[in-house]
Amino acid sequence: MRRCLPVFLFLAIFSAMAIPAAAQQPNAGPAVAVTYSGLRDVQDEQIFWDRGFTAEFSQPLRTSRTAIVGEFSWNHNTFFDDDLKSYLGGIRHAVWTRGQVQSFVQVLAGTEQCCAGTNGLTLQPGAGVNYWVATRLAVRFQADWRLARYSHDDTFHTYKEARLGVGIVVPFGGR
C-alpha cells in the first residue's frame, strides 16, 4: 500500500483542482475505452494480477461532464495461473478540462469473480486523466482502489486491491 499511496495522493490533489470544464469538450458523446492494467492485492504482496485489460462503455448524461459507465475487466495471475474478472457499473465525473487534458473521478460497483467462480461484491472508486491526441482519440492513465467482499465458510473477507492502467479512449457520436 505504501507504494501506491503517492499515486493516489497525486491523483487526489490533481483532481481536487476543480476548474470548470471548457464549453467544447472533445468527448461530448458516448465512448469506448480499452486499457492494459495491473492489479495488486495490497494486503498480500504475493498476489499480483500482472496481465489484464479493461473494456468499458460510457454514455454522458445531459451534461457532458457526467457519464454512466459500464466496465468489464480481466486480470491474470501467472504464479497461481488464475483469472480475476469484474463486471462493474457506475458514474464518472469530469472534474476539469484544460486544453487536451481532462481529469475524472469515478465510482463503480458490481461483482468480482475469482478462483473457480467465487463471486464477491465490489466497490471501486478511481481517478484518471485523458490526454486527447486527436478529436476522436485519447490516451488514458487511470488508478483505481477496489474493495471486494467475499464469503468464505460463512465468514466475510474484504480484499483491498490497487489497479493501474493505461489505454485508449475512442468517442463516437456526439457533436
C-alpha positions as CSV (number, residue, x, y, z in Angstrom):
1,M,0.0,0.0,0.0
2,R,2.9,2.4,0.7
3,R,4.0,2.1,-2.9
4,C,0.5,3.1,-4.2
5,L,0.0,6.0,-1.7
6,P,2.0,8.6,-3.7
7,V,0.0,7.8,-6.9
8,F,-3.3,8.1,-5.1
9,L,-2.2,11.4,-3.4
10,F,-1.1,12.8,-6.7
11,L,-4.4,11.9,-8.3
12,A,-6.5,13.3,-5.4
13,I,-4.6,16.6,-5.4
14,F,-4.7,16.7,-9.2
15,S,-8.5,16.1,-9.3
16,A,-9.2,18.5,-6.4
17,M,-8.2,21.4,-8.5
18,A,-11.8,21.7,-9.8
19,I,-11.6,24.1,-12.7
20,P,-14.8,24.4,-14.7
21,A,-14.8,22.3,-17.9
22,A,-14.3,24.0,-21.2
23,A,-17.5,24.6,-23.2
24,Q,-16.3,22.4,-26.1
25,Q,-15.1,19.1,-24.7
26,P,-13.5,16.7,-27.1
27,N,-15.7,13.8,-26.0
28,A,-19.3,15.1,-26.0
29,G,-20.8,11.7,-27.0
30,P,-20.6,8.0,-25.9
31,A,-17.2,6.4,-25.9
32,V,-15.4,3.1,-25.6
33,A,-12.1,2.6,-23.8
34,V,-9.6,-0.3,-23.6
35,T,-6.8,-0.2,-21.0
36,Y,-4.0,-2.5,-20.1
37,S,-3.9,-3.0,-16.4
38,G,-2.0,-4.5,-13.5
39,L,-3.8,-5.2,-10.2
40,R,-2.3,-6.0,-6.8
41,D,-3.8,-7.2,-3.6
42,V,-2.3,-4.6,-1.1
43,Q,-2.7,-7.0,1.9
44,D,-0.7,-9.8,0.3
45,E,2.2,-8.7,-1.9
46,Q,2.5,-12.1,-3.5
47,I,-0.9,-11.7,-5.1
48,F,-0.2,-9.7,-8.2
49,W,-2.5,-9.9,-11.2
50,D,0.2,-9.0,-13.7
51,R,-1.6,-9.1,-17.0
52,G,-5.0,-7.7,-17.6
53,F,-7.3,-5.4,-19.6
54,T,-10.4,-3.3,-19.1
55,A,-13.1,-2.7,-21.7
56,E,-15.7,0.0,-20.9
57,F,-18.5,1.9,-22.4
58,S,-19.6,5.4,-21.2
59,Q,-22.7,7.4,-22.1
60,P,-22.8,11.1,-21.0
61,L,-25.9,12.3,-19.2
62,R,-27.5,15.6,-20.0
63,T,-24.3,17.4,-19.1
64,S,-21.2,16.0,-20.9
65,R,-19.2,16.2,-17.6
66,T,-21.1,13.3,-16.0
67,A,-21.5,9.8,-17.6
68,I,-22.8,6.4,-16.9
69,V,-20.1,3.8,-17.2
70,G,-20.2,0.0,-17.7
71,E,-16.9,-1.9,-17.3
72,F,-15.6,-5.4,-17.7
73,S,-12.1,-6.2,-16.6
74,W,-9.9,-9.4,-16.7
75,N,-6.6,-9.9,-14.9
76,H,-4.4,-13.0,-14.8
77,N,-2.1,-14.2,-12.1
78,T,0.8,-16.1,-13.7
79,F,2.1,-17.5,-10.4
80,F,-1.2,-19.2,-9.4
81,D,-2.4,-19.4,-13.1
82,D,-5.8,-18.0,-12.1
83,D,-8.1,-15.3,-13.5
84,L,-9.9,-12.4,-11.9
85,K,-12.9,-10.9,-13.7
86,S,-15.1,-8.0,-12.7
87,Y,-18.4,-6.6,-14.0
88,L,-19.0,-3.1,-12.8
89,G,-21.2,-0.1,-13.5
90,G,-21.4,3.4,-12.1
91,I,-20.8,7.2,-12.5
92,R,-17.8,9.1,-13.9
93,H,-17.5,12.9,-13.5
94,A,-15.0,15.0,-15.5
95,V,-13.5,17.3,-12.8
96,W,-11.8,19.7,-15.2
97,T,-10.6,20.1,-18.8
98,R,-7.7,22.3,-19.8
99,G,-6.5,22.1,-23.3
100,Q,-6.0,18.5,-24.3
101,V,-6.1,17.2,-20.7
102,Q,-9.2,16.1,-18.9
103,S,-9.2,14.6,-15.4
104,F,-12.0,12.5,-14.0
105,V,-13.2,10.7,-10.9
106,Q,-15.5,7.7,-10.8
107,V,-17.3,5.3,-8.5
108,L,-18.2,1.8,-9.9
109,A,-19.9,-1.1,-8.1
110,G,-20.7,-4.6,-9.1
111,T,-19.3,-8.1,-8.8
112,E,-15.8,-9.6,-9.0
113,Q,-15.3,-13.3,-9.9
114,C,-12.2,-15.2,-8.8
115,C,-10.8,-18.6,-8.3
116,A,-13.2,-21.1,-9.9
117,G,-16.3,-19.0,-9.9
118,T,-16.3,-17.4,-6.4
119,N,-18.2,-14.1,-6.5
120,G,-17.7,-11.0,-4.4
121,L,-19.5,-7.7,-4.1
122,T,-17.2,-4.9,-5.3
123,L,-16.9,-1.1,-4.8
124,Q,-14.2,0.6,-6.9
125,P,-13.5,4.4,-6.6
126,G,-10.9,5.7,-9.0
127,A,-9.4,8.7,-10.8
128,G,-7.6,9.3,-14.0
129,V,-6.5,11.6,-16.8
130,N,-7.4,11.5,-20.5
131,Y,-4.9,13.2,-22.8
132,W,-6.6,14.0,-26.2
133,V,-4.1,13.4,-29.0
134,A,-6.9,13.9,-31.6
135,T,-10.6,14.8,-31.6
136,R,-11.5,11.1,-31.7
137,L,-8.7,9.6,-29.7
138,A,-7.3,10.0,-26.2
139,V,-4.7,8.2,-24.1
140,R,-5.9,7.3,-20.6
141,F,-3.9,6.9,-17.4
142,Q,-6.1,5.5,-14.6
143,A,-5.7,4.4,-10.9
144,D,-8.5,2.5,-9.0
145,W,-8.9,1.3,-5.5
146,R,-11.1,-1.8,-5.3
147,L,-12.7,-3.3,-2.3
148,A,-14.1,-6.8,-2.9
149,R,-16.0,-8.6,-0.2
150,Y,-16.2,-12.4,-0.4
151,S,-17.9,-15.0,1.8
152,H,-15.6,-17.9,2.8
153,D,-17.1,-20.6,5.1
154,D,-19.8,-18.3,6.5
155,T,-17.3,-15.6,7.2
156,F,-16.7,-12.4,5.2
157,H,-13.3,-11.2,4.0
158,T,-12.6,-7.9,2.2
159,Y,-9.8,-7.8,-0.3
160,K,-8.2,-4.4,-1.0
161,E,-6.8,-4.1,-4.5
162,A,-5.0,-1.3,-6.3
163,R,-5.1,-1.2,-10.1
164,L,-3.1,1.0,-12.5
165,G,-3.9,1.1,-16.2
166,V,-3.0,2.9,-19.4
167,G,-5.0,2.7,-22.6
168,I,-7.0,4.5,-25.3
169,V,-10.4,6.2,-25.4
170,V,-12.4,6.4,-28.7
171,P,-15.6,8.5,-28.6
172,F,-18.3,8.1,-31.3
173,G,-21.4,10.1,-32.0
174,G,-21.8,13.4,-30.1
175,R,-21.1,16.7,-31.7
